Amino acid sequence: MQLVSPNAKLELTNEVHQRKNTFGKRTMVTREELKSHWDVVKKRLQNNWRELSDTELAHFNGTPSELIGAIQQKTGASWKEVESYLTKVMRDRRSVSQHVGGLAEHYGEEASQFARDGYDQLASTASEYSKRVERTVRSRPMESLAIAFGVGLVAGAVVLMSRRR
């Protein structure tokens, strides 16, 4: 009794081939990676192999193995050459993404430090003004009381007038 169909064995073999080279390391891109970066991959393929047209690549929806086979057939390039090129393109995409991520992290840290420095400076200035006000109130209590009373009257008048409208 056969549990696995011949087609399933072929698909599994293709998947294993996609995932590992002769040393057991992952080399080939997956279908999902191709789909997510297809516009860039397509452009890079066309730059490398001028004979690949937009119409030939426009609706490609197969596996990486099928893509390699189609490129191989159209260009005469070897399987290994096409596979290596696809792997390089995806590695370049990953390194660019990592570089951009690193830059974003760096600038985020700089912005955070800038905000902390600004907060520290503001807190220091506010503390200085608080001490000045305290000294002024202690040295001239009656004048300070009169000013506070006047400010309170003006604030009350503004609130009262805003409610009437």
VMD Tcl script that builds the backbone (N, CA, C; Angstrom):
set m [mol new atoms 495]
animate dup $m
set s [atomselect $m all]
$s set {name element resname resid chain x y z} {
  {N N MET 1 A 0.841 -1.177 0.000}
  {CA C MET 1 A 0.000 0.000 0.000}
  {C C MET 1 A 0.885 1.239 0.000}
  {N N GLN 2 A 0.638 2.185 -0.933}
  {CA C GLN 2 A 1.449 3.391 -1.057}
  {C C GLN 2 A 0.766 4.517 -0.290}
  {N N LEU 3 A 1.477 5.096 0.709}
  {CA C LEU 3 A 0.904 6.155 1.532}
  {C C LEU 3 A 1.116 7.534 0.927}
  {N N VAL 4 A 2.165 7.711 0.149}
  {CA C VAL 4 A 2.486 9.021 -0.423}
  {C C VAL 4 A 2.470 8.904 -1.935}
  {N N SER 5 A 1.762 9.814 -2.579}
  {CA C SER 5 A 1.693 9.782 -4.049}
  {C C SER 5 A 3.031 10.211 -4.643}
  {N N PRO 6 A 3.319 9.821 -5.862}
  {CA C PRO 6 A 4.571 10.233 -6.518}
  {C C PRO 6 A 4.696 11.749 -6.613}
  {N N ASN 7 A 3.577 12.452 -6.851}
  {CA C ASN 7 A 3.614 13.920 -6.929}
  {C C ASN 7 A 4.008 14.532 -5.588}
  {N N ALA 8 A 3.498 13.970 -4.509}
  {CA C ALA 8 A 3.829 14.475 -3.184}
  {C C ALA 8 A 5.317 14.279 -2.901}
  {N N LYS 9 A 5.861 13.114 -3.343}
  {CA C LYS 9 A 7.296 12.865 -3.157}
  {C C LYS 9 A 8.115 13.887 -3.932}
  {N N LEU 10 A 7.669 14.209 -5.154}
  {CA C LEU 10 A 8.375 15.177 -5.985}
  {C C LEU 10 A 8.337 16.560 -5.339}
  {N N GLU 11 A 7.162 16.954 -4.833}
  {CA C GLU 11 A 7.039 18.250 -4.163}
  {C C GLU 11 A 7.932 18.304 -2.933}
  {N N LEU 12 A 7.972 17.238 -2.158}
  {CA C LEU 12 A 8.801 17.176 -0.976}
  {C C LEU 12 A 10.276 17.269 -1.356}
  {N N THR 13 A 10.661 16.580 -2.419}
  {CA C THR 13 A 12.043 16.641 -2.898}
  {C C THR 13 A 12.393 18.058 -3.320}
  {N N ASN 14 A 11.485 18.719 -4.044}
  {CA C ASN 14 A 11.719 20.109 -4.448}
  {C C ASN 14 A 11.864 21.008 -3.233}
  {N N GLU 15 A 11.012 20.805 -2.230}
  {CA C GLU 15 A 11.075 21.623 -1.013}
  {C C GLU 15 A 12.395 21.421 -0.295}
  {N N VAL 16 A 12.836 20.183 -0.184}
  {CA C VAL 16 A 14.122 19.903 0.464}
  {C C VAL 16 A 15.241 20.542 -0.343}
  {N N HIS 17 A 15.154 20.434 -1.686}
  {CA C HIS 17 A 16.176 21.044 -2.534}
  {C C HIS 17 A 16.198 22.559 -2.333}
  {N N GLN 18 A 15.015 23.163 -2.180}
  {CA C GLN 18 A 14.946 24.594 -1.962}
  {C C GLN 18 A 15.616 24.980 -0.653}
  {N N ARG 19 A 15.441 24.184 0.355}
  {CA C ARG 19 A 15.879 24.544 1.690}
  {C C ARG 19 A 17.342 24.244 1.972}
  {N N LYS 20 A 17.944 23.269 1.286}
  {CA C LYS 20 A 19.299 22.852 1.655}
  {C C LYS 20 A 20.182 22.684 0.437}
  {N N ASN 21 A 21.452 23.020 0.615}
  {CA C ASN 21 A 22.409 22.691 -0.434}
  {C C ASN 21 A 23.123 21.410 -0.032}
  {N N THR 22 A 24.208 21.086 -0.677}
  {CA C THR 22 A 24.877 19.818 -0.405}
  {C C THR 22 A 25.457 19.749 1.003}
  {N N PHE 23 A 25.649 20.906 1.656}
  {CA C PHE 23 A 26.193 20.915 3.017}
  {C C PHE 23 A 25.095 20.999 4.068}
  {N N GLY 24 A 23.842 20.992 3.650}
  {CA C GLY 24 A 22.731 21.031 4.591}
  {C C GLY 24 A 22.368 22.437 5.039}
  {N N LYS 25 A 22.943 23.464 4.411}
  {CA C LYS 25 A 22.624 24.839 4.795}
  {C C LYS 25 A 21.513 25.373 3.903}
  {N N ARG 26 A 20.689 26.254 4.472}
  {CA C ARG 26 A 19.608 26.864 3.710}
  {C C ARG 26 A 20.211 27.832 2.700}
  {N N THR 27 A 19.845 27.674 1.430}
  {CA C THR 27 A 20.374 28.566 0.409}
  {C C THR 27 A 19.272 29.231 -0.401}
  {N N MET 28 A 18.252 28.507 -0.733}
  {CA C MET 28 A 17.254 28.988 -1.668}
  {C C MET 28 A 16.156 29.755 -0.950}
  {N N VAL 29 A 15.579 30.687 -1.669}
  {CA C VAL 29 A 14.483 31.462 -1.117}
  {C C VAL 29 A 13.199 30.647 -1.143}
  {N N THR 30 A 12.267 31.026 -0.334}
  {CA C THR 30 A 10.970 30.351 -0.314}
  {C C THR 30 A 9.993 31.099 -1.212}
  {N N ARG 31 A 8.896 30.462 -1.481}
  {CA C ARG 31 A 7.841 31.074 -2.290}
  {C C ARG 31 A 7.341 32.360 -1.623}
  {N N GLU 32 A 7.201 32.329 -0.291}
  {CA C GLU 32 A 6.707 33.488 0.448}
  {C C GLU 32 A 7.673 34.665 0.342}
  {N N GLU 33 A 8.980 34.370 0.447}
  {CA C GLU 33 A 9.977 35.432 0.311}
  {C C GLU 33 A 9.927 36.050 -1.084}
  {N N LEU 34 A 9.792 35.197 -2.093}
  {CA C LEU 34 A 9.694 35.690 -3.465}
  {C C LEU 34 A 8.482 36.597 -3.626}
  {N N LYS 35 A 7.347 36.137 -3.110}
  {CA C LYS 35 A 6.117 36.920 -3.236}
  {C C LYS 35 A 6.247 38.269 -2.543}
  {N N SER 36 A 6.808 38.282 -1.350}
  {CA C SER 36 A 6.860 39.526 -0.580}
  {C C SER 36 A 7.831 40.544 -1.166}
  {N N HIS 37 A 8.798 40.099 -1.950}
  {CA C HIS 37 A 9.778 41.019 -2.546}
  {C C HIS 37 A 9.788 40.920 -4.070}
  {N N TRP 38 A 8.679 40.493 -4.665}
  {CA C TRP 38 A 8.662 40.158 -6.073}
  {C C TRP 38 A 9.074 41.321 -6.978}
  {N N ASP 39 A 8.609 42.532 -6.710}
  {CA C ASP 39 A 8.932 43.657 -7.593}
  {C C ASP 39 A 10.441 43.883 -7.671}
  {N N VAL 40 A 11.101 43.835 -6.537}
  {CA C VAL 40 A 12.555 44.034 -6.505}
  {C C VAL 40 A 13.260 42.859 -7.170}
  {N N VAL 41 A 12.832 41.648 -6.839}
  {CA C VAL 41 A 13.450 40.447 -7.417}
  {C C VAL 41 A 13.315 40.465 -8.938}
  {N N LYS 42 A 12.125 40.778 -9.422}
  {CA C LYS 42 A 11.873 40.810 -10.866}
  {C C LYS 42 A 12.797 41.823 -11.547}
  {N N LYS 43 A 12.914 43.007 -10.978}
  {CA C LYS 43 A 13.779 44.038 -11.554}
  {C C LYS 43 A 15.233 43.592 -11.592}
  {N N ARG 44 A 15.680 42.977 -10.492}
  {CA C ARG 44 A 17.070 42.510 -10.435}
  {C C ARG 44 A 17.318 41.373 -11.433}
  {N N LEU 45 A 16.337 40.481 -11.593}
  {CA C LEU 45 A 16.465 39.398 -12.570}
  {C C LEU 45 A 16.583 39.968 -13.984}
  {N N GLN 46 A 15.751 40.960 -14.276}
  {CA C GLN 46 A 15.776 41.562 -15.607}
  {C C GLN 46 A 17.067 42.347 -15.850}
  {N N ASN 47 A 17.612 42.943 -14.814}
  {CA C ASN 47 A 18.893 43.644 -14.961}
  {C C ASN 47 A 20.018 42.652 -15.243}
  {N N ASN 48 A 19.946 41.483 -14.615}
  {CA C ASN 48 A 20.988 40.483 -14.797}
  {C C ASN 48 A 20.829 39.720 -16.116}
  {N N TRP 49 A 19.581 39.400 -16.470}
  {CA C TRP 49 A 19.298 38.673 -17.713}
  {C C TRP 49 A 18.339 39.526 -18.540}
  {N N ARG 50 A 18.880 40.288 -19.452}
  {CA C ARG 50 A 18.104 41.238 -20.263}
  {C C ARG 50 A 17.022 40.563 -21.103}
  {N N GLU 51 A 17.201 39.287 -21.418}
  {CA C GLU 51 A 16.241 38.605 -22.282}
  {C C GLU 51 A 14.934 38.253 -21.570}
  {N N LEU 52 A 14.867 38.458 -20.253}
  {CA C LEU 52 A 13.624 38.192 -19.517}
  {C C LEU 52 A 12.705 39.406 -19.665}
  {N N SER 53 A 11.521 39.182 -20.186}
  {CA C SER 53 A 10.600 40.303 -20.415}
  {C C SER 53 A 9.628 40.452 -19.245}
  {N N ASP 54 A 9.007 41.626 -19.199}
  {CA C ASP 54 A 7.990 41.883 -18.172}
  {C C ASP 54 A 6.838 40.896 -18.273}
  {N N THR 55 A 6.405 40.610 -19.487}
  {CA C THR 55 A 5.259 39.708 -19.661}
  {C C THR 55 A 5.590 38.295 -19.190}
  {N N GLU 56 A 6.823 37.871 -19.385}
  {CA C GLU 56 A 7.207 36.528 -18.939}
  {C C GLU 56 A 7.233 36.424 -17.415}
  {N N LEU 57 A 7.589 37.505 -16.767}
  {CA C LEU 57 A 7.706 37.478 -15.305}
  {C C LEU 57 A 6.505 38.083 -14.585}
  {N N ALA 58 A 5.642 38.771 -15.328}
  {CA C ALA 58 A 4.550 39.534 -14.713}
  {C C ALA 58 A 3.625 38.684 -13.851}
  {N N HIS 59 A 3.263 37.537 -14.325}
  {CA C HIS 59 A 2.269 36.732 -13.608}
  {C C HIS 59 A 2.869 35.467 -13.021}
  {N N PHE 60 A 4.161 35.467 -12.790}
  {CA C PHE 60 A 4.785 34.275 -12.226}
  {C C PHE 60 A 4.252 34.037 -10.822}
  {N N ASN 61 A 3.778 32.832 -10.570}
  {CA C ASN 61 A 3.200 32.517 -9.270}
  {C C ASN 61 A 3.609 31.119 -8.830}
  {N N GLY 62 A 4.704 30.640 -9.358}
  {CA C GLY 62 A 5.125 29.278 -9.047}
  {C C GLY 62 A 6.120 29.228 -7.912}
  {N N THR 63 A 6.763 28.094 -7.802}
  {CA C THR 63 A 7.771 27.901 -6.768}
  {C C THR 63 A 9.098 28.480 -7.241}
  {N N PRO 64 A 10.026 28.700 -6.332}
  {CA C PRO 64 A 11.351 29.152 -6.745}
  {C C PRO 64 A 12.006 28.185 -7.739}
  {N N SER 65 A 11.768 26.902 -7.548}
  {CA C SER 65 A 12.329 25.916 -8.485}
  {C C SER 65 A 11.785 26.121 -9.892}
  {N N GLU 66 A 10.479 26.379 -10.005}
  {CA C GLU 66 A 9.874 26.631 -11.305}
  {C C GLU 66 A 10.434 27.913 -11.924}
  {N N LEU 67 A 10.640 28.937 -11.097}
  {CA C LEU 67 A 11.216 30.190 -11.577}
  {C C LEU 67 A 12.628 29.956 -12.110}
  {N N ILE 68 A 13.418 29.217 -11.363}
  {CA C ILE 68 A 14.787 28.921 -11.797}
  {C C ILE 68 A 14.761 28.151 -13.120}
  {N N GLY 69 A 13.868 27.172 -13.213}
  {CA C GLY 69 A 13.746 26.401 -14.448}
  {C C GLY 69 A 13.367 27.274 -15.633}
  {N N ALA 70 A 12.421 28.204 -15.420}
  {CA C ALA 70 A 11.986 29.092 -16.502}
  {C C ALA 70 A 13.126 30.020 -16.936}
  {N N ILE 71 A 13.859 30.558 -15.966}
  {CA C ILE 71 A 14.989 31.435 -16.294}
  {C C ILE 71 A 16.077 30.644 -17.006}
  {N N GLN 72 A 16.315 29.459 -16.520}
  {CA C GLN 72 A 17.326 28.576 -17.108}
  {C C GLN 72 A 16.979 28.290 -18.573}
  {N N GLN 73 A 15.727 27.991 -18.808}
  {CA C GLN 73 A 15.274 27.663 -20.161}
  {C C GLN 73 A 15.383 28.883 -21.083}
  {N N LYS 74 A 15.000 30.051 -20.592}
  {CA C LYS 74 A 14.999 31.261 -21.410}
  {C C LYS 74 A 16.414 31.785 -21.663}
  {N N THR 75 A 17.283 31.717 -20.635}
  {CA C THR 75 A 18.595 32.370 -20.732}
  {C C THR 75 A 19.744 31.420 -21.015}
  {N N GLY 76 A 19.567 30.151 -20.699}
  {CA C GLY 76 A 20.662 29.197 -20.850}
  {C C GLY 76 A 21.608 29.187 -19.659}
  {N N ALA 77 A 21.286 29.956 -18.605}
  {CA C ALA 77 A 22.110 29.976 -17.396}
  {C C ALA 77 A 21.961 28.650 -16.655}
  {N N SER 78 A 22.968 28.285 -15.896}
  {CA C SER 78 A 22.898 27.029 -15.143}
  {C C SER 78 A 21.979 27.190 -13.936}
  {N N TRP 79 A 21.488 26.048 -13.452}
  {CA C TRP 79 A 20.625 26.033 -12.267}
  {C C TRP 79 A 21.338 26.716 -11.099}
  {N N LYS 80 A 22.582 26.321 -10.869}
  {CA C LYS 80 A 23.350 26.846 -9.740}
  {C C LYS 80 A 23.545 28.359 -9.865}
  {N N GLU 81 A 23.781 28.838 -11.087}
  {CA C GLU 81 A 23.984 30.274 -11.305}
  {C C GLU 81 A 22.724 31.064 -10.938}
  {N N VAL 82 A 21.579 30.589 -11.410}
  {CA C VAL 82 A 20.308 31.279 -11.137}
  {C C VAL 82 A 19.989 31.191 -9.648}
  {N N GLU 83 A 20.166 30.014 -9.070}
  {CA C GLU 83 A 19.892 29.819 -7.647}
  {C C GLU 83 A 20.775 30.730 -6.803}
  {N N SER 84 A 22.051 30.809 -7.131}
  {CA C SER 84 A 22.984 31.671 -6.395}
  {C C SER 84 A 22.587 33.129 -6.520}
  {N N TYR 85 A 22.164 33.524 -7.711}
  {CA C TYR 85 A 21.776 34.915 -7.920}
  {C C TYR 85 A 20.534 35.261 -7.093}
  {N N LEU 86 A 19.525 34.383 -7.110}
  {CA C LEU 86 A 18.318 34.612 -6.302}
  {C C LEU 86 A 18.649 34.703 -4.821}
  {N N THR 87 A 19.508 33.811 -4.363}
  {CA C THR 87 A 19.915 33.818 -2.956}
  {C C THR 87 A 20.618 35.123 -2.619}
  {N N LYS 88 A 21.486 35.589 -3.514}
  {CA C LYS 88 A 22.200 36.853 -3.298}
  {C C LYS 88 A 21.226 38.025 -3.230}
  {N N VAL 89 A 20.253 38.053 -4.133}
  {CA C VAL 89 A 19.262 39.135 -4.139}
  {C C VAL 89 A 18.523 39.179 -2.807}
  {N N MET 90 A 18.103 38.003 -2.323}
  {CA C MET 90 A 17.361 37.967 -1.062}
  {C C MET 90 A 18.261 38.314 0.122}
  {N N ARG 91 A 19.506 37.889 0.084}
  {CA C ARG 91 A 20.439 38.228 1.161}
  {C C ARG 91 A 20.663 39.739 1.183}
  {N N ASP 92 A 20.786 40.356 -0.017}
  {CA C ASP 92 A 20.933 41.801 -0.101}
  {C C ASP 92 A 19.716 42.501 0.479}
  {N N ARG 93 A 18.519 41.980 0.181}
  {CA C ARG 93 A 17.278 42.569 0.723}
  {C C ARG 93 A 17.278 42.479 2.242}
  {N N ARG 94 A 17.697 41.315 2.765}
  {CA C ARG 94 A 17.731 41.153 4.222}
  {C C ARG 94 A 18.732 42.110 4.853}
  {N N SER 95 A 19.917 42.254 4.234}
  {CA C SER 95 A 20.930 43.123 4.834}
  {C C SER 95 A 20.496 44.584 4.769}
  {N N VAL 96 A 19.795 44.973 3.705}
  {CA C VAL 96 A 19.268 46.339 3.630}
  {C C VAL 96 A 18.225 46.541 4.726}
  {N N SER 97 A 17.347 45.562 4.899}
  {CA C SER 97 A 16.332 45.661 5.951}
  {C C SER 97 A 16.979 45.757 7.324}
  {N N GLN 98 A 18.007 44.954 7.549}
  {CA C GLN 98 A 18.698 45.004 8.838}
  {C C GLN 98 A 19.387 46.347 9.024}
  {N N HIS 99 A 19.977 46.884 7.961}
  {CA C HIS 99 A 20.648 48.174 8.037}
  {C C HIS 99 A 19.643 49.280 8.373}
  {N N VAL 100 A 18.499 49.277 7.692}
  {CA C VAL 100 A 17.466 50.275 7.949}
  {C C VAL 100 A 16.949 50.134 9.378}
  {N N GLY 101 A 16.764 48.886 9.817}
  {CA C GLY 101 A 16.333 48.657 11.201}
  {C C GLY 101 A 17.345 49.191 12.198}
  {N N GLY 102 A 18.623 48.975 11.916}
  {CA C GLY 102 A 19.680 49.492 12.790}
  {C C GLY 102 A 19.695 51.013 12.835}
  {N N LEU 103 A 19.509 51.633 11.669}
  {CA C LEU 103 A 19.444 53.098 11.629}
  {C C LEU 103 A 18.240 53.621 12.414}
  {N N ALA 104 A 17.104 52.970 12.246}
  {CA C ALA 104 A 15.904 53.391 12.974}
  {C C ALA 104 A 16.127 53.279 14.480}
  {N N GLU 105 A 16.755 52.199 14.901}
  {CA C GLU 105 A 17.039 52.018 16.323}
  {C C GLU 105 A 17.999 53.100 16.819}
  {N N HIS 106 A 19.036 53.379 16.030}
  {CA C HIS 106 A 20.019 54.404 16.405}
  {C C HIS 106 A 19.356 55.773 16.561}
  {N N TYR 107 A 18.553 56.166 15.551}
  {CA C TYR 107 A 17.904 57.479 15.618}
  {C C TYR 107 A 16.850 57.521 16.713}
  {N N GLY 108 A 16.210 56.408 16.973}
  {CA C GLY 108 A 15.260 56.347 18.086}
  {C C GLY 108 A 15.953 56.574 19.417}
  {N N GLU 109 A 17.126 55.960 19.581}
  {CA C GLU 109 A 17.896 56.157 20.809}
  {C C GLU 109 A 18.360 57.605 20.936}
  {N N GLU 110 A 18.799 58.203 19.812}
  {CA C GLU 110 A 19.211 59.608 19.846}
  {C C GLU 110 A 18.049 60.514 20.220}
  {N N ALA 111 A 16.875 60.268 19.634}
  {CA C ALA 111 A 15.694 61.076 19.946}
  {C C ALA 111 A 15.310 60.924 21.407}
  {N N SER 112 A 15.397 59.715 21.910}
  {CA C SER 112 A 15.086 59.467 23.317}
  {C C SER 112 A 16.053 60.220 24.231}
  {N N GLN 113 A 17.339 60.183 23.896}
  {CA C GLN 113 A 18.338 60.903 24.690}
  {C C GLN 113 A 18.094 62.411 24.622}
  {N N PHE 114 A 17.745 62.912 23.445}
  {CA C PHE 114 A 17.452 64.332 23.283}
  {C C PHE 114 A 16.264 64.729 24.158}
  {N N ALA 115 A 15.220 63.900 24.177}
  {CA C ALA 115 A 14.043 64.181 25.002}
  {C C ALA 115 A 14.406 64.154 26.484}
  {N N ARG 116 A 15.223 63.178 26.900}
  {CA C ARG 116 A 15.647 63.126 28.309}
  {C C ARG 116 A 16.448 64.367 28.687}
  {N N ASP 117 A 17.363 64.771 27.800}
  {CA C ASP 117 A 18.159 65.972 28.076}
  {C C ASP 117 A 17.275 67.207 28.173}
  {N N GLY 118 A 16.302 67.310 27.268}
  {CA C GLY 118 A 15.355 68.437 27.307}
  {C C GLY 118 A 14.548 68.442 28.593}
  {N N TYR 119 A 14.091 67.271 29.014}
  {CA C TYR 119 A 13.341 67.173 30.261}
  {C C TYR 119 A 14.207 67.585 31.447}
  {N N ASP 120 A 15.445 67.097 31.484}
  {CA C ASP 120 A 16.350 67.451 32.588}
  {C C ASP 120 A 16.591 68.957 32.640}
  {N N GLN 121 A 16.778 69.571 31.464}
  {CA C GLN 121 A 17.009 71.015 31.418}
  {C C GLN 121 A 15.767 71.776 31.877}
  {N N LEU 122 A 14.600 71.332 31.435}
  {CA C LEU 122 A 13.351 71.968 31.840}
  {C C LEU 122 A 13.130 71.826 33.340}
  {N N ALA 123 A 13.393 70.647 33.882}
  {CA C ALA 123 A 13.230 70.426 35.319}
  {C C ALA 123 A 14.185 71.319 36.107}
  {N N SER 124 A 15.402 71.463 35.633}
  {CA C SER 124 A 16.387 72.312 36.301}
  {C C SER 124 A 15.946 73.777 36.283}
  {N N THR 125 A 15.483 74.244 35.128}
  {CA C THR 125 A 15.015 75.633 34.996}
  {C C THR 125 A 13.799 75.873 35.880}
  {N N ALA 126 A 12.861 74.941 35.886}
  {CA C ALA 126 A 11.666 75.080 36.719}
  {C C ALA 126 A 12.048 75.126 38.191}
  {N N SER 127 A 13.014 74.329 38.576}
  {CA C SER 127 A 13.477 74.328 39.967}
  {C C SER 127 A 14.095 75.677 40.330}
  {N N GLU 128 A 14.892 76.242 39.412}
  {CA C GLU 128 A 15.502 77.561 39.662}
  {C C GLU 128 A 14.430 78.628 39.827}
  {N N TYR 129 A 13.417 78.644 38.920}
  {CA C TYR 129 A 12.337 79.629 39.027}
  {C C TYR 129 A 11.542 79.448 40.310}
  {N N SER 130 A 11.337 78.236 40.719}
  {CA C SER 130 A 10.615 77.970 41.965}
  {C C SER 130 A 11.369 78.539 43.151}
  {N N LYS 131 A 12.664 78.369 43.152}
  {CA C LYS 131 A 13.484 78.914 44.252}
  {C C LYS 131 A 13.465 80.439 44.232}
  {N N ARG 132 A 13.507 81.056 43.038}
  {CA C ARG 132 A 13.450 82.529 42.935}
  {C C ARG 132 A 12.135 83.064 43.477}
  {N N VAL 133 A 11.028 82.409 43.085}
  {CA C VAL 133 A 9.704 82.847 43.555}
  {C C VAL 133 A 9.635 82.724 45.074}
  {N N GLU 134 A 10.138 81.621 45.593}
  {CA C GLU 134 A 10.115 81.415 47.044}
  {C C GLU 134 A 10.902 82.516 47.764}
  {N N ARG 135 A 12.093 82.864 47.228}
  {CA C ARG 135 A 12.909 83.932 47.841}
  {C C ARG 135 A 12.192 85.268 47.786}
  {N N THR 136 A 11.549 85.552 46.629}
  {CA C THR 136 A 10.831 86.819 46.478}
  {C C THR 136 A 9.669 86.902 47.462}
  {N N VAL 137 A 8.907 85.832 47.585}
  {CA C VAL 137 A 7.764 85.820 48.509}
  {C C VAL 137 A 8.245 86.001 49.945}
  {N N ARG 138 A 9.350 85.368 50.328}
  {CA C ARG 138 A 9.881 85.492 51.686}
  {C C ARG 138 A 10.415 86.913 51.954}
  {N N SER 139 A 11.013 87.520 50.929}
  {CA C SER 139 A 11.575 88.855 51.152}
  {C C SER 139 A 10.518 89.958 51.055}
  {N N ARG 140 A 9.445 89.771 50.306}
  {CA C ARG 140 A 8.393 90.779 50.132}
  {C C ARG 140 A 7.018 90.121 50.235}
  {N N PRO 141 A 6.614 89.674 51.395}
  {CA C PRO 141 A 5.361 88.931 51.529}
  {C C PRO 141 A 4.110 89.746 51.182}
  {N N MET 142 A 4.052 91.024 51.557}
  {CA C MET 142 A 2.840 91.821 51.313}
  {C C MET 142 A 2.665 92.097 49.820}
  {N N GLU 143 A 3.746 92.431 49.137}
  {CA C GLU 143 A 3.663 92.685 47.704}
  {C C GLU 143 A 3.261 91.388 46.972}
  {N N SER 144 A 3.833 90.263 47.392}
  {CA C SER 144 A 3.513 88.976 46.772}
  {C C SER 144 A 2.046 88.628 46.957}
  {N N LEU 145 A 1.514 88.920 48.160}
  {CA C LEU 145 A 0.105 88.658 48.440}
  {C C LEU 145 A -0.789 89.524 47.565}
  {N N ALA 146 A -0.425 90.780 47.390}
  {CA C ALA 146 A -1.208 91.690 46.546}
  {C C ALA 146 A -1.177 91.220 45.089}
  {N N ILE 147 A -0.022 90.805 44.618}
  {CA C ILE 147 A 0.076 90.314 43.233}
  {C C ILE 147 A -0.765 89.057 43.054}
  {N N ALA 148 A -0.695 88.119 44.004}
  {CA C ALA 148 A -1.484 86.894 43.923}
  {C C ALA 148 A -2.975 87.210 43.921}
  {N N PHE 149 A -3.393 88.181 44.748}
  {CA C PHE 149 A -4.793 88.581 44.792}
  {C C PHE 149 A -5.221 89.159 43.447}
  {N N GLY 150 A -4.387 90.022 42.858}
  {CA C GLY 150 A -4.702 90.631 41.558}
  {C C GLY 150 A -4.796 89.585 40.449}
  {N N VAL 151 A -3.857 88.651 40.456}
  {CA C VAL 151 A -3.882 87.579 39.447}
  {C C VAL 151 A -5.145 86.750 39.618}
  {N N GLY 152 A -5.534 86.481 40.858}
  {CA C GLY 152 A -6.756 85.712 41.120}
  {C C GLY 152 A -7.991 86.430 40.614}
  {N N LEU 153 A -8.065 87.759 40.815}
  {CA C LEU 153 A -9.206 88.539 40.326}
  {C C LEU 153 A -9.286 88.498 38.798}
  {N N VAL 154 A -8.148 88.695 38.152}
  {CA C VAL 154 A -8.134 88.669 36.679}
  {C C VAL 154 A -8.549 87.291 36.170}
  {N N ALA 155 A -8.016 86.234 36.763}
  {CA C ALA 155 A -8.370 84.878 36.338}
  {C C ALA 155 A -9.857 84.621 36.546}
  {N N GLY 156 A -10.400 85.051 37.678}
  {CA C GLY 156 A -11.829 84.878 37.944}
  {C C GLY 156 A -12.676 85.626 36.932}
  {N N ALA 157 A -12.272 86.849 36.580}
  {CA C ALA 157 A -13.023 87.650 35.597}
  {C C ALA 157 A -13.009 86.970 34.236}
  {N N VAL 158 A -11.863 86.429 33.849}
  {CA C VAL 158 A -11.778 85.744 32.549}
  {C C VAL 158 A -12.692 84.524 32.530}
  {N N VAL 159 A -12.709 83.752 33.598}
  {CA C VAL 159 A -13.565 82.563 33.670}
  {C C VAL 159 A -15.027 82.975 33.636}
  {N N LEU 160 A -15.399 84.010 34.389}
  {CA C LEU 160 A -16.785 84.478 34.437}
  {C C LEU 160 A -17.238 84.969 33.072}
  {N N MET 161 A -16.374 85.712 32.391}
  {CA C MET 161 A -16.741 86.222 31.068}
  {C C MET 161 A -16.861 85.096 30.027}
  {N N SER 162 A -16.036 84.096 30.139}
  {CA C SER 162 A -16.105 82.983 29.172}
  {C C SER 162 A -17.369 82.164 29.370}
  {N N ARG 163 A -17.884 82.109 30.553}
  {CA C ARG 163 A -19.115 81.328 30.813}
  {C C ARG 163 A -20.358 82.063 30.332}
  {N N ARG 164 A -20.312 83.374 30.291}
  {CA C ARG 164 A -21.472 84.171 29.869}
  {C C ARG 164 A -21.713 84.052 28.370}
  {N N ARG 165 A -20.724 83.755 27.617}
  {CA C ARG 165 A -20.876 83.693 26.155}
  {C C ARG 165 A -21.513 82.438 25.738}
}
mol reanalyze $m
mol bondsrecalc $m
mol representation Tube
mol addrep $m
